Amino acid sequence: MSDPQPTFARWMGSMWLYSILRFGLFFALWGILELVGLHGLFAALVALFVSIPIALVLLQRPRAAVAGNIEQRINARKNARQDLDARLDPDPEPED
């Protein structure tokens, strides 16, 4: 089974989803810390540092989707470049 063609919309969709989930996790933690009694910049910094490892665990699937889409786009561009090179120089000279 072949991978679907990489598209800009699919790539940006997965990027936006991951970004929104990351920000949502950060703001949820910040809100919880505000309710617990930490306030201001200190609460934001704690939420930032706590959200990083939590996001690594909880957002593994969306992050993998972003990485997979980026890899598909890179491979598609490499293949397109190789095809173009082959069409422009169909019989390359052997290197010594």
C-alpha positions as CSV (number, residue, x, y, z in Angstrom):
1,M,0.0,0.0,0.0
2,S,1.5,3.4,-1.0
3,D,1.4,6.5,1.1
4,P,-1.1,9.1,0.0
5,Q,0.4,12.1,-1.9
6,P,1.7,14.7,0.5
7,T,-0.3,17.9,0.3
8,F,0.2,21.3,1.8
9,A,-3.3,21.2,3.4
10,R,-2.6,17.9,5.1
11,W,0.8,19.1,6.4
12,M,-0.6,22.4,7.6
13,G,-3.6,20.7,9.1
14,S,-1.5,18.4,11.2
15,M,0.8,21.3,12.1
16,W,-2.1,23.5,13.3
17,L,-3.6,20.6,15.2
18,Y,-0.4,19.9,17.1
19,S,0.2,23.6,17.8
20,I,-3.4,24.1,19.1
21,L,-3.1,21.1,21.3
22,R,0.3,22.3,22.7
23,F,-1.1,25.8,23.5
24,G,-4.2,24.2,25.0
25,L,-2.1,22.0,27.3
26,F,0.0,25.0,28.3
27,F,-3.0,27.3,29.0
28,A,-4.8,24.5,30.9
29,L,-1.8,23.9,33.1
30,W,-1.4,27.7,33.6
31,G,-5.1,27.9,34.7
32,I,-4.7,25.1,37.1
33,L,-1.6,26.7,38.6
34,E,-3.5,30.0,39.0
35,L,-6.3,28.2,40.8
36,V,-3.8,26.4,43.0
37,G,-2.3,29.7,44.1
38,L,0.7,30.4,41.8
39,H,0.2,33.7,40.0
40,G,1.6,35.8,37.2
41,L,4.9,35.1,35.4
42,F,6.0,32.4,37.8
43,A,2.8,30.3,37.1
44,A,3.4,30.8,33.4
45,L,7.0,29.6,33.6
46,V,6.1,26.6,35.7
47,A,3.3,25.7,33.3
48,L,5.8,26.0,30.4
49,F,8.3,23.7,32.0
50,V,5.8,21.2,33.1
51,S,3.9,21.1,29.8
52,I,7.0,20.1,27.8
53,P,7.4,16.5,29.2
54,I,3.6,16.1,29.4
55,A,3.3,17.0,25.7
56,L,6.0,14.5,24.8
57,V,3.8,11.8,26.3
58,L,0.3,12.9,25.6
59,L,0.8,14.5,22.1
60,Q,3.0,11.7,20.7
61,R,0.5,10.8,17.9
62,P,-0.1,14.3,16.6
63,R,3.7,15.0,16.7
64,A,4.3,11.8,14.8
65,A,1.7,12.9,12.2
66,V,3.5,16.2,11.7
67,A,6.9,14.5,11.4
68,G,5.5,11.9,9.0
69,N,4.0,14.6,6.8
70,I,7.2,16.5,6.7
71,E,9.1,13.4,5.8
72,Q,6.6,12.6,3.0
73,R,7.1,16.1,1.6
74,I,10.9,15.9,1.7
75,N,10.8,12.5,0.0
76,A,8.4,13.7,-2.7
77,R,10.7,16.6,-3.4
78,K,13.8,14.4,-3.6
79,N,11.9,12.0,-6.0
80,A,10.8,14.9,-8.1
81,R,14.3,16.3,-8.2
82,Q,15.7,12.9,-9.3
83,D,13.0,12.6,-12.0
84,L,13.8,16.0,-13.3
85,D,17.6,15.2,-13.3
86,A,16.9,12.0,-15.2
87,R,14.8,13.8,-17.8
88,L,17.3,16.6,-18.3
89,D,20.3,14.2,-18.5
90,P,18.9,10.8,-19.5
91,D,22.3,9.2,-20.2
92,P,24.8,10.5,-17.6
93,E,28.5,9.9,-18.2
94,P,30.1,7.5,-15.8
95,E,32.3,9.0,-13.2
96,D,36.0,8.1,-13.0
